[in-house]
């Protein structure tokens, strides 16, 4: 009944009909061949570049300075001539990045959560939002899920601002429960569990770090009454042993979603297991030292969103490291495949000797750390690594000292390693827990050492 009510309520509104048309198109184009999708991407890229050159002052100047004209972009290889867009470019030039052919009333301001620093502000139009929503609905369709069936979200949400009557109706029709990932103490986790045992969601979505914390609580307390059909995690890298723990707690498959506020979904795991890029909505490149990374090799993620014409994100370097695949998925979709989200550039540590160490090394070392609730590893300079930890039970001092010696030997005596207990490790402003961060620039020409174990 709820699915029919929700569908009727959305289709009587023009915005709902637009989203439905977009979804119908995405359901068709996902079955195009990889070559057909590349042709579609090239068409969309050329249209976006022409628009940006004509209507966006920042790009008009940038293209002219680079000696590039839209007519020069005849292939996707040509598209790489355009300089990358950085976070600093957007923060310093937002007003000149706004397209002049949109009235101010058509613009919607948005911002990232600021997980790694200052939030990034930008504008979009409702046309972009309708494509983004359609993309989300396609993801749900992959798992046989329709709006109107029970969903629970463990994500950031501002609970102070009261919902309008229309928003309350939407939440009721969508049958959603929102749980605040910004506050996940013991009392809140208990309340989450009690709420979801009663609610019995068919789908649970959340930040991977929040899902992991909640799953650990469920297993510790022996709570087995939350049994969704699917869990979809996002925001943080999901390691295989973390996936296994979350799957055990919820007794269902966990699917990973790689997304960003500014560009929407960049890749999502299909039922067959591949991470698919929504090629109709985003064009994804992996760039290493200025050149395309070979399939399977690490490169910086460079994303072009194909639907936001208000503030075009053209070849936007978002700070993530990825590996692109070149093998088709067994599901039959022609959408390109992301082989691996390696992590953020700030997840990698550089020693004074030049060794590049993955943050995964520390995650593995501290797996099942007895008596520790949460920890964070940070590298402020090339010769310093700081590890802080929040105690949540009886701490084994001998185990702690063994780990300190093991990590010191691995990093080398030239690195000053410190361990420090703290009362509380705060979440980021976006409600996420960053386990490993480094302020030292990464050299992608070096091999990354993750400690020699499987994920």
C-alpha positions, -999 to 999 in steps of 0.1 A, spaced: 0 0 0 27 25 10 46 20 -23 15 28 -43 7 58 -21 43 71 -25 43 66 -62 9 84 -66 20 112 -43 52 118 -64 36 114 -98 10 141 -91 38 166 -87 58 179 -118 91 172 -100 81 136 -93 72 131 -130 106 144 -140 124 121 -116 103 92 -130 112 101 -166 149 103 -156 147 69 -139 131 53 -169 160 67 -190 187 54 -166 171 20 -165 174 19 -203 209 33 -206 225 10 -180 221 -19 -205 240 0 -233 273 -15 -243 305 1 -228 312 17 -262 277 31 -266 280 46 -231 313 62 -240 296 78 -270 269 91 -247 295 104 -223 314 122 -250 281 139 -262 274 150 -226 310 161 -220 310 183 -252 277 198 -242 290 207 -207 323 221 -220 305 243 -246 281 256 -218 310 263 -194 331 281 -220 301 303 -230 284 309 -196 309 304 -168 335 332 -163 360 309 -145 360 284 -173 361 310 -201 393 324 -186 408 290 -178 401 276 -213 416 307 -230 447 306 -208 452 269 -216 446 276 -254 415 253 -254 383 258 -274 352 236 -271 356 226 -307 390 210 -298 372 184 -277 365 157 -302 373 126 -281 374 118 -244 412 118 -248 410 154 -259 390 162 -228 421 155 -207 437 186 -221 415 206 -197 433 214 -164 419 197 -133 396 216 -110 408 216 -73 390 222 -41 410 255 -37 398 266 -71 362 263 -60 366 279 -26 385 309 -40 364 313 -72 329 302 -64 311 333 -77 329 331 -110 321 294 -113 284 301 -113 268 300 -148 255 334 -158 226 321 -178 207 309 -147 186 333 -127 195 334 -90 161 320 -81 170 288 -100 201 282 -79 202 259 -48 231 263 -24 247 231 -10 278 222 9 299 191 17 300 180 53 336 191 58 349 156 68 385 165 60 384 202 68 364 232 57 330 225 40 330 230 3 301 252 -9 286 251 -43 253 256 -63 231 233 -83 198 234 -100 167 213 -94 174 196 -128 206 183 -113 188 172 -82 162 153 -102 189 133 -120 206 127 -87 174 113 -71 167 92 -102 202 77 -98 194 69 -62 162 52 -72 180 31 -97 203 18 -70 173 8 -49 159 -9 -79 190 -31 -83 182 -46 -49 145 -50 -56 136 -22 -33 109 5 -38 103 37 -19 75 32 5 91 2 21 108 6 54 143 23 54 166 33 82 194 58 78 224 61 102 237 94 89 241 130 97 209 150 100 200 183 117 172 174 142 169 209 156 150 223 126 114 211 128 100 193 97 73 210 77 39 193 73 48 183 38 82 169 49 65 149 76 41 135 50 71 125 28 89 108 57 57 89 65 51 78 29 87 68 25 86 50 59 120 62 69 138 63 102 167 87 106 192 80 133 218 107 141 254 95 133 267 127 150 259 112 184 266 75 189 273 70 226 263 39 245 228 53 254 222 64 218 233 30 204 208 13 228 181 37 216 190 30 179 187 -8 185 154 -5 203 140 17 176 150 -5 147 139 -38 165 104 -22 166 106 -6 131 121 -37 113 136 -19 83 140 -38 50 170 -15 41 196 1 63 219 28 49 247 47 67 283 58 69 305 27 70 321 38 102 287 44 119 274 10 106 305 -7 120 301 9 154 265 0 155 272 -36 144 298 -40 171 272 -29 197 246 -53 183 271 -82 185 283 -73 220 247 -71 233 235 -102 214 208 -83 196 195 -102 166 161 -86 159 172 -62 131 172 -82 99 171 -60 67 174 -75 33 203 -52 24 227 -28 41 243 -1 20 273 17 34 290 49 22 313 78 31 343 58 45 364 31 30 349 -4 38 375 -30 46 366 -67 40 368 -77 77 346 -47 86 321 -58 59 321 -93 74 313 -80 109 284 -58 97 270 -87 77 271 -110 107 253 -84 129 225 -78 104 226 -112 87 224 -98 52 247 -86 24 265 -53 27 269 -32 -5 293 -3 -8 285 31 -22 312 56 -31 296 91 -32 303 127 -26 279 156 -18 293 177 -47 292 150 -74 266 125 -61 272 88 -65 305 80 -81 303 42 -79 280 17 -62 282 -21 -58 257 -41 -79 242 -74 -68 269 -92 -88 296 -75 -67 311 -49 -91 314 -13 -82 296 5 -111 302 41 -121 269 57 -131 284 67 -165 254 88 -176 258 110 -145 296 111 -138 327 106 -160 355 91 -138 392 92 -146 422 78 -126 452 101 -131 488 93 -120 514 119 -123 494 138 -149 487 108 -171 458 82 -172 466 53 -148 466 19 -164 437 -3 -155 443 -18 -121 469 8 -112 464 35 -86 455 70 -97 439 101 -83 401 103 -89 391 130 -113 354 134 -116 333 153 -141 296 156 -131 275 156 -162 243 171 -148 252 202 -128 253 231 -152 250 258 -124 285 252 -111 301 227 -134 325 203 -118 348 196 -148 377 173 -141 374 178 -104 402 162 -84 385 152 -52 415 139 -32 407 101 -34 429 74 -48 413 47 -70 419 18 -94 397 16 -125 389 -18 -139 387 -28 -175 367 -61 -173 329 -61 -178 307 -72 -149 288 -104 -150 255 -85 -144 256 -74 -180 255 -37 -174 277 -16 -196 285 9 -169 322 12 -162 337 -5 -132 357 9 -103 380 -19 -93 389 -4 -59 385 28 -38 419 28 -23 413 57 0 419 94 4 454 107 -3 455 117 33 451 80 43 487 73 32 519 79 53 554 87 40 585 78 61 617 99 60 632 71 39 605 76 13 584 45 20 547 49 13 525 32 40 488 26 36 465 35 65 453 0 61 485 -11 79 473 5 111 438 -7 107 451 -43 105 474 -38 135 446 -25 157 419 -50 146 403 -63 177 423 -40 200 413 -51 235 398 -24 257 399 3 230 366 18 218 380 41 191 415 52 178 430 77 153 464 77 136 477 111 123 510 121 107 516 158 112 550 157 96 572 132 78 591 123 110 561 121 134 531 97 138 506 103 166 482 76 178 454 85 201 429 61 215 397 61 236 395 34 262 362 15 264 371 -13 288 401 -31 304 432 -22 285 460 -48 281 491 -27 287 514 -56 275 495 -58 242 497 -21 238 535 -20 243 539 -49 219 520 -30 192 540 2 199 573 -17 194 559 -35 163 548 -2 146 580 16 156 601 -12 140 580 -11 108 581 27 104 618 30 114 637 47 142 637 80 123 599 83 130 589 97 164 559 75 174 536 86 202 506 68 219 482 88 239 449 80 258 421 106 254 387 108 270 369 112 237 378 113 200 353 137 183 337 129 150 342 152 120 317 180 114 301 156 89 296 129 116 324 106 104 353 90 121 386 94 103 409 66 114 440 75 95 451 109 83 484 124 71 495 160 63 524 148 42 520 149 4 518 116 -14 542 105 -42 521 81 -64 552 69 -83 561 49 -52 546 15 -43 522 15 -14 529 -9 15 499 -21 34 516 -46 56 515 -77 34 481 -91 46 448 -96 28 421 -71 35 
